[in-house]
Amino acid sequence: MASVFSSIVKFLALFSFFNLCIASRTTPNSLVENDQNQLLKYHKGALLNGKISVNLIWYGKFKPSQRAIVADFITSLSPSTAAQSKPSVAAWWKMTEKYYHIASSSSLSLSLGKQILDNYSLGKSLSQTQILQLASKGEQSNAVNVVLTASDVAVDGFCVNRCGSHGSRSSGNNHKFAYIWVGNSQTQCPGYCAWPFHQPLYGPQSPPLVAPNNDVGLDGIIISLSGLLAGTATNPFGNGFYQGPSEAPLEAATACPGVYAKGAYPGYAGNLLVDPTTGASYNAHGANARKYLLPAIYDPSTSKCSTLL
């Protein structure tokens, strides 16, 4: 199971390796030729492809306005619903396509699926096995089931060595479904899982940025969810693109921790856009006039972290 937070300890060493840049245009053939030199090795497994629904399983108390933040983000991933303002969430997601060229894989189309509300059916302290149990409430094929746990729910490993994780499970007839879990860190560990919208727990100290949706916990969820979604697409079953041990791999987004725009360095997210009215920092426009902060994606054509700004 891949974890967001477990990769943070590798940040300083990796950051010195990467120079930030916007992705350059390149041909699929050149991508394949350079595959052997990539930081993220392709392990020849399947990538997530075809038409996939993203089902949201809300565990615990979430306001309708909070659920809308995540739902609008998922909707924003599709080019057909791309925001008119630039840069867009859809343009950020398009950066994952280069992995599909390398793998000679058919493309991926994501859409918002079902939303399931669960009022603490398993209590307020969950194991990873119970997270999988909750994920199984979603579709069993052609789906990514996303479990989102409320701020008053403790999950094994949460705030200790992870902000979220992703994995897969067999669902019979040789089918597998992918799943993601992300916790709301608002009251438990915003310094771990909601930076730069909260003072970091350790490392260089700088003033927190204003969250674009005025919700530190939910904007932190978007950061983790977007990175895990990129990892799920390019390494859904543990044999796609990754580096390091399969149980704690570096993936498309976790290979670039703490990087959100050009000029980023430890303790500084980069040169972001700032809303003139609210003062909120962001780097992507989404559906329904939303603004989001999304992580850099490792670009296999340049071997560097690619950002929208």
N, C-alpha and C positions, 0 to 999 in steps of 0.2 A: 504494500500500500504506500502510495507516494504522499509525502507530507510537505506542506508549505514551510513551516517553521524550521524543520530539520536542516534545510539548506542554508539558513541565515548564517550559521556558524562558519560557512565557507565563503562568506561575502567578501571579506577583506582580501583574501588571496585571489579570488576570481576578479574582483574589481580592477586590480592592477593589470590583469590580463586584457581586459576589454577596453576599447576606445569606442565612444558612442558615435553613431552615425545613423542617417536615414537609409533605408534599404535601397540599394542600387538595382537597376534592371539587369537581368541576366537570363540566359536561355536555360531550359530544362537540362539540355545536354551538359552544359558547364557545371550545373549543380551536381549532376551524377559524377562527373569527373573529379570533383573536389570532395566527394563524400568521405574518402578515406582520411582526409585532413580535418574533419569536423570535430569540434569539442563534443557534440552530442552524436554518438554513434548510432547508426541504424541497425537494429538487431533482427531485421527482416520479418517482423511480425506485422499483422494487419493494423491499419490506421482506422479510425472511426470514419465511415463514409456512408453515402446515400442520404436519404431524408430521415433525420433524427429529431424526435421531439424531446424537449427539455422539460421534465416534470418537476415541480417544486413541492416539496413536502415540508410544511411549516410545523415545527415541533415546539409547542409552548406559545407564549403570548407574543404576538406581533400585531401591530396596528395595521389597518388597511393601507395607510399611507406608506408604511414600511414595506409591505408586500408589493406595492406598486413600484417602488424603487428598483427592486430586483426584476420584477416582471418586465418593466420597460427596458431594462438592460438586455435581457434575453431577446426581446423583440428587436432591439436595435442592432443585433448581430447580423441580421439578414439584409442583403443589398436592396431588397424590395421595399424595406421600411427604413432605409438609411436616412439619417437626419440631413436636412438641407444645409445646415451650417457645417463648416469644416474646421478641424478634422473630425471625422465621425467614428463611432464605435465600429461600424461596418468596415471602415478602412483599417482600423486596428486589427480586426479579425482576419482580414484578407492576408495579413503577414504570415499566417500559418500555411498558406497555400504552397509555399516553396517546399515544405516537407512532403507534401503530396506529390510534387514533381519528382523528388528524389526517390520516393517509394513507388513511383509509377502507379499510384493509387487513384481511384475515382474520387470525385470531389465530395465534399460534405455540405449539407444544407441543414441548418438548425432552425427550429421554430419552437415557440412557447407551447407547451402541452398542458397537462392538467395541473391544478393546484389543490393539494390535499392539506387539510388542517387537522392537526393532532393535538389534543389538549392534555399533554403529559400522560399519555397512556402507559408509559413505561417508567414513570417517575421523573425525578429531576437529577439523577446521577446515572449516566449511560456508559456502557462499555462499547468498544468498537464493534463487537458482535451485535449489540442492540442497534447501532447505527445501520449496519447492514440489514437488520430486520426491518427497520423503518424504510430503508431504500427500496426494499422489496415490495412496498405498497404501490410503487409506481409501475409503469409498463415494463414487461419482461423482455421485450425485443424492440429494436429500432428506437432506443431511448437512452437518455442520460437522466437518471433520477437523482435530484439534488436535495439532500437533507439539510435544512437550516435550523439550528438549535437556538432557542431564545437566550437572552442574557442571564437568566437565572438557572440555566441548565449546565451542570458540570459533565464534561465528557472526558473519558480516559485519555490523558496526554494533552488535553487542551490547556494552553497557556504555559505548559511545561516544555514541550518540544514540538508543538504543532498548533497552527491556527485553523487547519482543515486538512483534508486528505481526499484522495480518489482511488478507486479500485474497480474491480469487475467481479461478476459472479455468474456461474453457469445457471441457466434457467430451463434446462431440458431441451431435448431435440438438437443437441449440439449448438445451442444458441447461448450467447452471453449478453448481459446488459452491463453498462458502465454506470457507476454512481460516484457522487461527490458529497462530501460533508463539509460544512463551514459553520463555525459558531459565532455568535454575536459577542464580541469581546468588550462591549461598552462598560460593564461593571467589573469584569474579572481581570482583564489584562490589555487595556487599550494601548499601553506602551509597547506591548509585544506585537499585537495584531492589527492595530489601527493607525500606526505611524504612516504618513506624516501628519495625521489629524489629531495626534496626541503626543505629548512629550515622550521621547523614547525612554525606555527603562534603563538603557545603558548606552554607551558610545557617545559620540558628539552630541551635545545638547543645543538645540535651536528651538525657537518658538514654534508651536504647532500651527499648521495651516488650517484655514476655515474649510470645513467639509462642504462639498458642492450641493449635497442634498440635506444639509443642516442636521445630519444625524451621524455622529462619529462611528457608532456601532455598525450601522448599515453601510456607510461609505467604506468602512473597513472590510465588511463582508464582500463588497463589490471587488475590492482589490484582490482578496484571496480567491474569490470565486472565478474571476476572470483568468487568473494565472492557472488555477486548477483546471479550468475548462480547456485552456490551451494545452495543458499536459494530457488531459483526457483525450483530446482529438489526436494528438501525435504519439501518444503512448497509452492507449486505452487498456491493453491487456498485459502490460509489463514486458513486452518484447518489441516495442516500437523505437522511438528516438529517446535516448537518455544516456547519461554518463554516471558512473559510480555504481554502488550496490543497488540492486533492483528494489530492495525494500525501502531505500531512502535515496532515490535518484535525483539528479539535476535534470530538469526538463526544459521545455521551450521558454517558459517564463521564469522558473526558479533559477535558471542559469544566469539571470540578470537581476538579482535582488536589490531593492532600493533604488532602481533606476526608472525614472518616469519621463525624463526629457533630457535634451542636451544640457551639458554643464553639470550633471549630477555627480556627486561625490559623497562619501560616507557622512550621513547627517544632513544632506541636502538633496532633495528630490529632483532638482533640475529646474530649468527655466520654464515654468508652467504659465498657462493662461490664468488670468485673474478676472473674475466677474466684477465689473465696476460698481455694481449696486450692492452686492452682498460681501465682496472681498474674498469669495471662495476661490480656491485653486483647483484647476482641472486640466485635462488634456484631450478630452473627447466629448463630442456632442451626441446625444441619443434621442430616442423617440420621446414625443410629448415635451419637447424643450428641456430634456434632462441634460445634466452635465455630470461627467464621471472622471475619475482618475484611474487609469489603467496602466499596468506594468509594461516594461519593455519586453520585446520578444527577441530571442536569439535568432539572428538571421544567418542561415546556412550558406547564403551566397557571399557574404562578406566576413563571416566568422566574428561578427560583432553584435552588440545589442542594438536593436532597432527601435526607435520611438516615433511617435506621431509628430512630435515637436522638435 
